[in-house]
Amino acid sequence: MGTNNPWLRLCIEMMDAGFTYEWGTIETMKRFDILAPHAAALIECAYSAECHDLRPYDHLVFICNTLGYGLRYGGKYALSLECYKKALSLQENALGRMDSHRATLYYNIAWLYDELNELDIALAWYKKDMVITEAVYGREGTSVAHTYNCIGTVYQKKRNYKMAMSYFKRALYAIETTLGKSNPEIATVCNNIASVYADKQQFEQALKWHQRDLSICEKALGKKHPDTATSYNNIGVTYYEMGDQQSALQWYERAITIRYAFFGKEHPSVEISIRNAALAYSRLDGVTAPFDDWLTNIIGETAEGITAANPLE
């Protein structure tokens, strides 16, 4: 089947017209779950049909991107990376060296290597993105701030806290100067600055930045959004590190309730909050009831083996 096959192109265009994924919006997330297998089959068919001559901004590229995006937030990182690389293979020979679409793909690929803990590879891809993004947009605004923020995260994981804080402060400045100090884009940067202070055992400073993050999330996104749940979880982690297990458990409870309602128990973010809560619960004084009883009161189910895995992420 050649790429000029009308049926193949019609299928690609129809899929592109209805294939979306919006993080935190249940309707688009459910639709994605239904359409994702068909999108994957369509991509496979197109590649088997030798689609090397597809236009660089063809609908198939956007399908690859959407599928990669949804799989990424579903925790299926290896499959997501494969989709992004397929999109890049369609685009990179046709795009200019400073094209913003290429920068976006570099960013997406870097993010996944970051999540897979391939830190040096991630850093290399992020810096490719940064070169293009700074050239196209300058050093202010959300586009470059996202890249600065991610580079800071990689340096933090490498325990280079000075470089991490430098890039986080660049990201904060880039957003504040264009969107103001209450824009929801700032929340992620505030959280990351807090985590650097926590890594350095400066917990009061960490809580200060976490509270700024939470204030922005609750106002902009509401108290039941999964990004707000991340703020709750991270505040819980800080209290845990400070030795205040009761406070930690209260914040974990909020995170678990929201994440479970959105994703169900098997999603990685739900498992993380359950593990964190189990650790805090195990360190409470005078507790005799099993942790599964506490969890059942929150979500109606037990942990079923989840609690023994790695916590505090």
VEXKE-907813 format. One record per residue: x, y, z of N, C-alpha, C in turn. Coordinates in steps of 0.2 Angstrom, whole numbers, plus 2048, in hexadecimal, padded with zeros to 3 digits. Layout:
BEGIN
n_c1;n_c2;n_c3;ca_c1;ca_c2;ca_c3;c_c1;c_c2;c_c3
X;Y;Z;X;Y;Z;X;Y;Z
...
//
This chain:
BEGIN
n_c1;n_c2;n_c3;ca_c1;ca_c2;ca_c3;c_c1;c_c2;c_c3
804;7FA;800;800;800;800;804;806;800
804;80A;7FB;808;810;7FB;805;816;7FF
809;81B;800;807;821;804;802;825;801
801;824;7FA;7FC;828;7F7;7F5;824;7F7
7F5;81E;7FA;7EF;81B;7FB;7E9;81F;7FE
7E4;820;7FB;7DF;825;7FD;7DC;822;804
7DB;81C;805;7D8;819;80B;7DC;81A;811
7E3;819;810;7E8;81A;815;7E8;822;817
7E8;826;813;7E8;82D;814;7E2;830;817
7DC;82D;815;7D5;82F;818;7D5;82C;820
7D8;826;821;7D8;824;828;7DC;828;82C
7E2;82A;829;7E7;82F;82D;7E3;835;82F
7E0;838;82A;7DD;83F;82B;7D7;83E;830
7D3;839;82F;7CD;838;834;7D0;837;83B
7D5;833;83C;7D8;832;843;7DA;838;846
7DE;83C;842;7E1;842;844;7DB;847;846
7D5;847;843;7D0;84C;844;7CD;84B;84B
7CD;844;84E;7CA;843;854;7CF;840;859
7D5;840;858;7DA;83D;85D;7DD;842;861
7DB;843;867;7DE;848;86B;7DF;845;872
7E4;849;876;7E5;847;87D;7E6;84D;881
7E2;84E;886;7E3;854;88A;7E4;852;891
7EA;853;894;7EC;851;89B;7E7;853;8A0
7E4;84F;8A4;7DF;851;8A9;7D8;852;8A7
7D7;851;8A0;7D0;851;89E;7CD;84A;89C
7C9;848;8A0;7C7;841;8A0;7C4;83F;899
7C0;844;896;7BD;842;890;7C2;840;88B
7C7;844;88A;7CC;843;885;7D1;83D;887
7D2;83C;88D;7D6;836;88F;7D2;830;88E
7CB;830;88F;7C8;82A;88D;7C7;828;886
7C7;82E;882;7C6;82D;87A;7CD;82B;878
7D2;82D;87B;7D9;82B;879;7DA;823;87A
7D8;821;880;7D8;81A;881;7D5;816;87C
7CF;818;87A;7CB;814;874;7CF;814;86E
7D2;81A;86C;7D4;81B;865;7DC;819;865
7DF;819;86A;7E7;818;86A;7E9;811;866
7E5;80C;868;7E7;806;864;7E6;807;85C
7E1;80A;85A;7E0;80B;853;7E5;810;850
7E7;815;854;7EC;81A;852;7F3;816;851
7F5;812;856;7FB;80E;855;7FB;809;84F
7F5;806;84E;7F4;802;848;7F5;806;842
7F2;80C;842;7F3;810;83C;7FA;812;83A
7FD;814;840;805;816;83F;809;810;83C
807;80A;83F;80B;804;83D;80A;803;835
803;804;833;801;803;82C;805;808;828
805;80E;82A;808;813;826;80F;812;825
813;810;82A;81A;80F;82A;81B;809;825
817;804;826;818;7FE;821;817;800;81A
813;805;819;812;807;812;817;80C;810
81D;80D;813;822;811;811;820;818;811
81F;81B;816;81C;822;816;822;827;817
828;825;814;82D;82A;814;82C;831;810
827;830;80C;825;836;808;820;83B;80B
81D;839;811;818;83D;814;81A;844;815
816;849;814;818;850;815;81A;851;81D
81F;855;81E;821;856;825;81C;857;82A
817;85B;828;812;85D;82D;80B;859;82C
80C;853;829;806;84E;828;803;84D;82E
7FC;84B;82D;7F8;849;833;7FB;843;837
7FF;83F;833;802;839;837;807;83B;83C
80A;841;83B;80F;843;840;80B;845;846
806;848;845;802;84A;84B;7FF;844;84F
7FD;83F;84B;7FB;839;84E;800;836;853
806;836;850;80C;833;854;80D;837;85A
80D;83E;859;80E;842;85F;808;841;864
802;841;862;7FC;840;867;7FD;839;86A
7FE;834;867;7FF;82D;86A;805;82D;86F
80B;830;86D;810;831;871;80F;835;878
80B;83A;877;809;83E;87D;805;83A;881
7FF;837;87F;7FB;833;883;7FE;82D;886
802;82A;883;806;824;886;80B;826;88B
80E;82C;88A;812;82F;88F;80F;830;895
809;833;895;805;835;89C;802;82E;89E
802;829;89A;7FF;823;89D;805;81E;8A0
80B;821;8A0;810;81E;8A3;814;819;89E
812;818;898;815;813;893;81A;817;88F
820;818;893;825;81C;890;829;819;88A
82A;813;88A;82D;810;884;829;811;87E
823;80F;87E;81E;810;878;81E;817;876
81D;81C;87B;81D;823;879;823;825;876
829;823;878;82F;825;875;830;822;86E
82D;81C;86C;82D;81A;866;829;81E;861
823;821;864;81E;825;860;822;82B;85E
825;82F;863;828;835;862;82E;834;85D
832;82F;85D;837;82E;858;835;82D;851
82F;829;851;82C;829;84A;82A;82F;847
827;834;84C;825;83A;849;82B;83E;847
831;83D;84B;837;841;849;83A;83E;842
839;838;841;83C;835;83B;838;838;835
832;839;836;82E;83C;830;830;844;82F
832;847;835;833;84E;834;83A;851;833
83F;84D;836;845;851;837;849;852;830
847;84E;82B;84B;850;825;848;855;821
841;857;823;83E;85C;81F;83E;863;823
83F;863;82A;83F;869;82D;845;86D;82D
845;873;82E;84B;877;82F;84E;876;836
855;878;836;858;876;83C;856;87A;842
852;880;841;850;883;847;848;883;847
845;87E;845;83E;87E;845;83B;87C;84B
836;87F;84E;833;87E;854;830;877;855
82D;874;84F;82B;86E;850;830;868;851
836;869;84F;83C;865;850;83D;866;858
83D;86C;85A;83F;86D;861;83A;869;866
834;869;864;82E;866;868;830;85F;868
832;85C;863;833;854;863;839;853;867
83E;857;866;844;856;86A;842;856;872
83E;85B;874;83C;85C;87B;838;855;87D
834;853;879;830;84D;87A;834;847;87B
839;846;877;83D;840;877;842;841;87D
844;847;87F;848;848;885;845;846;88B
83E;849;88B;83A;847;891;83A;840;893
839;83C;88E;838;835;88F;83F;832;891
844;834;88E;84B;831;890;84C;833;898
849;839;899;84A;83B;8A0;846;837;8A5
840;835;8A3;83C;830;8A7;83F;829;8A7
842;827;8A2;845;821;8A2;84C;821;8A5
84E;827;8A8;854;828;8AC;85A;827;8A8
85A;828;8A1;85F;829;89D;861;830;89D
864;833;8A2;865;83A;8A4;86A;83D;89F
86F;83A;89D;874;83E;898;871;83E;891
86D;839;88F;86A;839;889;864;83F;889
860;83F;88E;85B;844;88F;85E;84B;88F
863;84C;892;866;853;892;869;855;88B
86B;850;888;86D;852;881;867;854;87C
862;850;87D;85C;852;879;859;859;87B
859;85A;882;856;860;885;85A;866;882
861;865;882;865;86B;87F;864;86C;878
863;867;874;861;868;86D;85B;86C;86D
856;86A;871;84F;86E;871;851;875;873
855;876;878;856;87D;87B;859;882;875
85E;87F;871;861;883;86C;85C;886;867
858;881;865;853;884;860;84E;888;864
84B;886;86A;846;88A;86D;848;891;86E
84F;892;871;851;899;872;852;89D;86C
854;89A;866;855;89D;860;84E;89F;85D
849;89B;85E;842;89D;85B;83E;8A2;860
83E;8A1;867;83A;8A4;86B;83E;8A9;870
844;8A9;870;848;8AD;875;848;8A9;87C
84A;8AD;881;84B;8AA;888;846;8AC;88C
840;8AD;88A;83A;8AF;88E;834;8AB;88B
82F;8A9;890;829;8A6;88D;829;89F;88F
823;89B;88E;822;895;891;826;88F;88D
827;891;886;82B;88C;882;832;88A;885
836;890;886;83C;88F;888;83C;88D;890
837;88F;893;837;88D;89A;836;886;89B
832;883;897;831;87B;898;838;878;897
83C;87A;892;842;877;891;847;878;897
848;87E;899;84C;880;89F;84A;87C;8A5
844;87B;8A6;841;877;8AC;843;870;8AB
843;86D;8A6;844;866;8A5;84C;865;8A5
850;86A;8A3;857;869;8A3;859;869;8AB
856;86E;8AE;857;86E;8B6;855;868;8B9
850;865;8B7;84E;85E;8BA;853;859;8B9
856;859;8B3;85B;854;8B2;861;855;8B6
863;85B;8B6;869;85D;8BB;868;85B;8C2
862;85C;8C4;860;85A;8CB;861;853;8CC
85E;84F;8C7;85F;848;8C8;867;846;8C8
86B;84A;8C5;872;848;8C5;875;84B;8CB
871;84E;8CF;874;851;8D6;878;857;8D5
877;85B;8CF;87B;861;8CE;876;866;8CF
875;868;8D6;870;86C;8D8;871;874;8D6
877;876;8D5;878;87C;8D3;876;87E;8CC
877;879;8C7;875;87A;8C1;86D;879;8C0
86A;874;8C4;863;873;8C5;860;87A;8C6
862;87D;8CC;85F;883;8CE;85F;888;8C9
865;889;8C6;866;88E;8C1;861;88D;8BB
860;887;8B9;85B;886;8B3;854;887;8B6
852;885;8BC;84C;887;8BF;84A;88E;8BF
84F;892;8C1;84E;899;8C2;84D;89C;8BB
851;89A;8B6;850;89C;8AF;849;89B;8AD
846;895;8AF;83F;893;8AD;83A;898;8B0
83B;899;8B7;837;89D;8BA;837;8A4;8B8
83D;8A7;8B6;83D;8AE;8B3;83A;8AE;8AC
83B;8A9;8A8;838;8A9;8A1;830;8A9;8A2
82D;8A6;8A7;826;8A6;8A7;824;8AC;8AA
827;8AE;8B0;824;8B4;8B4;824;8BA;8AF
82A;8BB;8AB;82A;8C1;8A7;825;8C2;8A2
822;8BC;8A0;81D;8BC;89A;816;8BB;89D
815;8B7;8A2;80E;8B5;8A4;80C;8B7;8AB
811;8BA;8AF;80F;8BC;8B5;811;8B6;8BA
810;8B8;8C1;813;8B3;8C6;80D;8AE;8C9
807;8AF;8C6;802;8AA;8C8;800;8A5;8C2
804;8A5;8BD;802;8A1;8B7;803;899;8B9
7FF;895;8B7;800;88E;8B9;806;88B;8B7
809;88E;8B1;80F;88B;8AF;815;88B;8B4
814;890;8B9;819;891;8BE;819;88C;8C3
813;888;8C4;813;883;8C9;818;87E;8C9
819;87B;8C3;81E;876;8C2;825;878;8C4
827;87E;8C2;82D;881;8C4;82E;882;8CB
829;884;8CF;829;885;8D6;82A;87E;8D9
826;879;8D7;827;872;8DA;82E;870;8D9
831;871;8D3;838;86F;8D2;83D;873;8D6
83C;879;8D7;841;87D;8DC;840;87A;8E3
83A;878;8E5;839;875;8EB;83C;86F;8EC
83C;86B;8E7;840;864;8E7;847;865;8E8
84A;86A;8E5;851;86B;8E6;853;86D;8ED
84F;871;8F0;850;873;8F7;84F;86D;8FB
84A;869;8FA;849;862;8FE;84F;85E;8FD
852;85D;8F7;858;859;8F6;85D;85C;8FA
85E;862;8FB;863;865;8FF;861;865;907
85B;862;909;859;862;90F;857;869;912
855;86D;90E;853;874;910;84B;874;90F
848;870;914;841;86E;913;83C;874;914
83E;879;918;839;87F;919;839;883;912
83F;883;90F;83F;887;909;83B;883;904
83B;87C;904;838;878;900;830;878;900
82E;878;907;827;879;908;824;880;905
828;885;906;826;88C;903;825;88C;8FC
829;888;8F8;828;888;8F1;823;883;8EF
822;87E;8F3;81C;879;8F2;816;87D;8F3
815;881;8F8;80F;884;8F9;80D;889;8F4
812;88C;8F1;811;891;8EB;80F;88D;8E5
812;887;8E4;80F;883;8DF;808;881;8E0
807;87E;8E6;800;87C;8E7;7FB;882;8E7
7FC;888;8E9;7F8;88D;8E8;7F6;88F;8E1
7FB;88E;8DD;7FA;890;8D6;7F5;88A;8D3
7F7;884;8D4;7F3;87E;8D1;7EC;87E;8D4
7EB;87F;8DA;7E4;87F;8DC;7E0;885;8D9
7E3;88A;8D8;7DF;890;8D6;7DE;88F;8CE
7E3;88D;8CA;7E2;88C;8C3;7DF;886;8C1
7E0;880;8C4;7DE;87A;8C2;7D9;877;8C6
7D8;879;8CC;7D3;876;8D1;7D6;871;8D5
7D2;86F;8DA;7D5;86A;8E0;7D5;863;8DE
7D2;861;8D8;7D1;85A;8D6;7D5;859;8CF
7D9;85D;8CD;7DD;85C;8C7;7E3;858;8C9
7E5;853;8C4;7EB;84F;8C6;7F2;853;8C7
7F2;859;8C4;7F8;85D;8C5;7F8;85F;8CD
7F2;861;8CF;7F2;863;8D6;7F3;85D;8DB
7F1;857;8D9;7F3;851;8DC;7FB;850;8DD
7FE;852;8D8;805;852;8D8;808;857;8DD
805;85C;8DE;807;861;8E3;806;85E;8EA
800;85B;8EB;7FF;858;8F1;804;853;8F3
805;84E;8EE;80A;849;8EF;811;84C;8F1
813;851;8EE;81A;854;8EF;81A;857;8F6
815;85A;8F8;815;85D;8FF;815;857;904
812;852;902;812;84C;907;819;849;907
81D;849;902;823;847;902;828;84B;906
827;852;906;82B;856;90A;82A;855;911
823;855;913;822;853;91A;824;84D;91D
824;848;918;827;841;91A;82F;842;91B
832;846;917;839;847;918;83B;84B;91E
836;84F;921;837;853;927;835;84F;92D
832;849;92C;831;844;932;82A;845;934
826;849;931;81F;84A;933;81A;846;92F
819;83F;931;816;83A;92D;80E;83C;92D
80C;83E;932;804;840;932;803;845;92D
806;84A;92C;805;84F;927;806;84C;920
80C;848;920;80D;845;919;807;841;917
804;83D;91B;7FF;838;91A;7F9;83C;917
7F7;842;91B;7F2;846;919;7F2;849;911
7F8;84B;910;7F9;84D;909;7F9;847;904
7FC;842;906;7FC;83C;901;7F5;83A;900
7F0;83A;905;7E9;838;904;7E6;83C;8FF
7E7;843;8FF;7E4;847;8FA;7E7;845;8F3
7ED;844;8F2;7F0;842;8EC;7ED;83B;8E9
7ED;836;8EE;7EA;830;8EC;7E3;830;8E9
7DF;834;8ED;7D8;834;8EB;7D7;837;8E4
7DB;83C;8E2;7DA;840;8DC;7DD;83B;8D6
7E3;838;8D8;7E6;834;8D2;7E2;82E;8D1
7E0;82B;8D6;7DC;825;8D5;7D5;826;8D1
7D2;82C;8D3;7CC;82D;8CF;7CD;82E;8C8
7D3;831;8C6;7D5;832;8BF;7D7;82C;8BB
7DC;828;8BF;7E0;823;8BB;7DE;81C;8BD
7DB;81B;8C3;7DB;814;8C6;7E1;812;8C9
7E1;80D;8CC;7E7;80B;8D1;7ED;809;8CD
7ED;807;8C7;7F3;804;8C4;7F8;809;8C1
7F5;810;8C1;7FA;815;8BE;800;816;8C2
805;818;8BF;80C;819;8C3;80B;81E;8C8
807;824;8C7;807;829;8CC;803;827;8D2
7FE;823;8D1;7FA;820;8D6;7FE;81C;8DB
802;817;8D7;806;813;8DB;80B;817;8DF
80E;81C;8DD;813;820;8E0;810;823;8E7
80A;826;8E6;807;829;8EC;805;823;8F1
803;81E;8EF;801;818;8F3;807;816;8F7
80D;815;8F3;813;813;8F7;815;818;8FC
815;81F;8FA;817;824;8FE;813;824;905
80C;823;904;807;823;90A;809;81D;90E
80B;817;90B;80C;811;90F;812;812;913
817;815;911;81D;817;914;81C;81B;91A
818;821;919;816;825;91E;812;822;924
80D;81E;922;809;81A;926;80D;815;92B
812;812;928;816;80D;92B;81A;811;931
81B;817;930;81F;81B;935;81B;81F;93A
814;81E;93A;810;822;93F;811;81E;946
811;822;94B;811;81F;952;80A;81C;954
80A;816;957;804;814;95A;7FF;811;955
800;810;94F;7FC;80D;94A;7FC;806;94A
7F6;803;94A;7F5;7FB;94A;7F2;7F9;944
7ED;7FD;941;7E9;7FA;93C;7EE;7FA;936
7ED;7F5;931;7F1;7F4;92B;7F0;7FA;926
7F5;7FB;922;7F5;801;91D;7EF;800;918
7EE;7F9;917;7E9;7F8;912;7E2;7FA;914
7E1;7FA;91B;7DA;7FD;91D;7DA;804;91C
7DF;808;91D;7DF;80F;91C;7DE;811;915
7E1;80D;910;7E0;80E;909;7D9;80C;907
7D6;807;909;7D0;805;908;7CB;80A;909
7CC;80E;90F;7C7;813;911;7C7;819;90C
7CD;81A;908;7CE;81F;903;7CB;81D;8FC
7CD;818;8FA;7CC;816;8F3;7C7;810;8F2
7C6;80C;8F8;7C2;806;8F7;7C6;800;8F5
7CC;800;8F5;7D0;7FB;8F3;7D7;7FA;8F7
7DA;7F5;8F7;7E0;7F4;8FB;7E6;7F5;8F6
7EC;7F5;8F9;7F2;7F7;8F5;7F4;7F1;8F0
7F2;7EB;8F3;7F4;7E5;8EF;7FB;7E4;8EC
800;7E5;8F1;807;7E4;8EF;80A;7EA;8ED
807;7F0;8EC;80A;7F6;8E9;80F;7F9;8EE
80D;7F8;8F5;810;7FC;8FA;817;7FA;8FB
81A;7F5;8F8;821;7F3;8F9;826;7F6;8F5
823;7F9;8EF;827;7FC;8EA;82A;803;8EC
82E;806;8E7;832;80C;8E9;82D;812;8EA
82E;816;8EF;82A;81B;8F1;82D;822;8EF
82A;827;8F1;82C;82E;8F1;82F;831;8EB
82B;830;8E5;82C;833;8DF;827;838;8DD
//
